[in-house]
Amino acid sequence: MSNRGTDPVAAAARAAAAGVPVETVGIGQRNAVVQVQGQDVGGVDERTLEAIASATGGRYHYAEATDQLRQIYASLGSRFGWEFVRWDATVPLVAIGTAAVLAAAGLSLAWFRVLP
């Protein structure tokens, strides 16, 4: 659970509304108090992580050991990809160039009373 910023469940609701599945990973020991440099940082909040994953159509993964975490990241890495979209910029760039030339001609005519 986050103690700063947006509530994780509220963020999950926004992600679900946008159609973004969220994969959550719980790392550490279940039902244990975790201390980092002498400070209690809590344990794995599995209920919240499962709620986030469930609300967005993602999945919750749990890793107690390094090997489990590597396996989870390997499976996640193979599930995500890129989509390349080709877009022809010729027409917008020609339109912008034409507008710039016409604007320069108009300014020249207004300022010097001559076309370049």
N, C-alpha and C positions, 0 to 999 in steps of 0.2 A: 504494500500500500504506500502511496506517496504521501508525504506530509507537507508538500509544497505544490503550488500551482493548481491546476484543474483537477477536480475529483476524477479518478480513473473510470468510474462507472459512467459519469456524464460524458467523458471523452469517448468512451466506447459507444454510447448512444449516438454521438455525432458521427463516429466512424461508420456505424451501421447505417445511418441515414444516407451517408455518402457512398455506401456500397463497398466499403473497404474492410475486408476480413483481417482480423488481428490475431496473430499467433502469439501466445504467451508462454514463457518459460520460467518455471519455478526452480531456483537453484539453492541448494543447501539441505539442511536436515529438517524433516517434518517434525512438527510439535516440539521444537527446541528453541530456546532463547539464544540468539546469536549476539555476540559482543565483538565489536571492532574497536581496537585500541581502548578497551575498558568501557566503552559505551554500549548500552543495549540498543541494538538496531532492529529488534524484532526478528521474527522468523519468516518463513515462506507463507504468505497470505493466499493459500490455495483457493479459498472461496472467491476472493475478488478476482484472481487470475482466471479461474474457470468461468466466472460471470462475464468477464470481458470477452473471452474467447467465444463463449456461447452466444452472447448478444450480437456479435459481429459476424458469426459464421466461420470463425477460425477454430483452432484447437489449442488445448492446454497441454503442455509437455512438462514433465518433471525430471530433473537430473540431480542426483545426490552425489555422483562421482564425475570426474573429468571425462572418462570414457563415454558415459551416458550423454554428457553435454556435447561432446564431439559428434556423436551419432545423431543427436537432434539437429545440430547445426548443418550436418551433411544432408539430412533429409529435407530440411527447410531450403537449403541452397539449391536443391534440384527441383523445387516446386515453384520457384520464382524465375521470371525471365523478362526480357525486354521486347518491346514492340516498336519496330522502326517504321516511321511513317514518312514517305517521300512527299515533299511539298514544293511546287514550282513557284518560285518567288519572282519570276520574270515580270508578270503583269503588275503586281504592286510596286516593284522597283521602277518600272517604266513610268507608272502613274506619278510616283513621287518625283522622279527626275523631270518629267514634263511640267509638273506643278512648280518646281523650283525654277525652271527656265522661264515660265510665264510670269512668276513673281518677280524675277530679276528684270525681265523686260518691262514690266509695269512700273517697278521702282525707277528704272533708268529713264523711262518716258516721263514719269512725274518729276524726277529730280533734274534731269538734264534736258528734257524736252527732245530727246533723240533716242531712237532704238539702237541697241548695240549692233 
